[in-house]
Every structure is written in structure tokens, then in C-alpha cells.
């Protein structure tokens, strides 16, 4: 759900399926089966377990609608309205409620324990400080039912620091847009500089933006979750990200 037109690249919203699954019509169950059958490659999907132990394979860019198809009522939380609007445009009549809010305030909008919390894309590293990451982990541990699952993905900016020309990364391009980013490392963060060339009415225009992202090592994330009572699996994820699946 990333957007080239957004100077600060869009993040995936956090999805909070509520504690009770809905009664699922046969047609919806069929769609869920189709999702699992089509999603056989580990790098293309995320794996989530429901409370009955059934494997649910969901494409990373469709985790919100995927959870709703599976029979969950979904609350999608993000502070970027266009991203939530894009989700609603995909949702149709599925039970998805969107909330424009800060990720760390999700407990305000959840009135009962939840089965799954999904924090996808590179949202985790967009938090302002490590203390905020720890606060999110604390809140997730409290909000989940026993046996609930916390799934997150993030980029590892610690294990293999890019140097020299390798810090220039071609993100995406088409006939009218070329997005490149440049990474500038410090001890606790990496400053991401986005360079967007966009063609409008035959003329190319340059748009620049930059923002910091946290440098979080997979080992630290796993340790922090284990210390909060999670059983954790860490594995390669989509597009070079790290995927962590933590069961309460």
C-alpha cells in the first residue's frame, strides 16, 4: 500500500481483529481457502494462527481484508487518512472499521481483548524512539487474549549497514515517477532521504523529503517480546524485511 505520491512513504496500518470471530458465510470461507491455497511462498505472505490453531496465509499488502475475509471484525488504525481510505476501497462490505489515530493509542479504540495484532510494512521503525516500541509491545501483551498473535515486519538497519554508493536505493519507477532514496546512518537512527522525480504535463518535477527511522535489530525485538511473555518466531519476510510472529 505504499504510495509514490506521498512524500513520506505510506505505512501499513495496524489491524486489530476483535476477540470474537463472526459467523462466516460459506462464500467467505471459500475465499479464505483460496487465499491459503494461492499463498504458498513464504516471501509473499504472512502466516497467522487463529485460536483453533488453523493456519491463515495472508498476502502482506492485503492483511486487513484478508483477516476480514477469514471472519474477523477488523479495526485498522493509522494516522494517515489516504492509506485508510485505500483500505476501505478494497474492503467492500467486509467488517472493517478505520480509525485515524496514533498507533500507540490503539487501546483507546479497542473495547475487548483481541486475537491478532498486525503491524506490517516498516511501521515499527517509524516510531520516534525505542521507548515507544517498548510501549507498543507492552500494550500488545495486555490487549491480546491468551494464545493471541502479534505479527510485525520491519527493516533491519543494524545487521548490514550499507556504505558508499550502496546507500542509494532505487525504490520504484514507472513512466511518470522515479523514486530513489538515500540512507544516512547514525547510532540509533537512519535518516531516509526520498528523491521523487515526477512528470506532470510533460515536465519533470523534483520533490524532496526526509525522515528518521529507528535502527532495531531482530535480536533486540525478539528479546523484548520474550521478556513480555511471548513465544517468538523470527524469519525472513516480504521485500527483504524481517517478520516476527509472537504468540501470547
Secondary structure, DSSP 8 states (H G I E B T S, - for coil): ---TT-SS-----EEEEESS-----HHHHHHHHHHHHH---GGGEEEEE-TT--EEEEEGGGHHHHHHHTT--EEEEES-HHHHHHHHHHHTTS-EEEEES-GGGGGGG--S-EEEEEE-TTGGGGSSSHHHHHHHHHHHHHHEEEEEEEEEEE--SSTT---GGGGEEEEEE-SSEEEEEEEEE-SSEEEEEEEEEEEETTEEEEEEEEEEEE---HHHHHHHHHTTT-EEEEEE-GGG-EEEEEE-
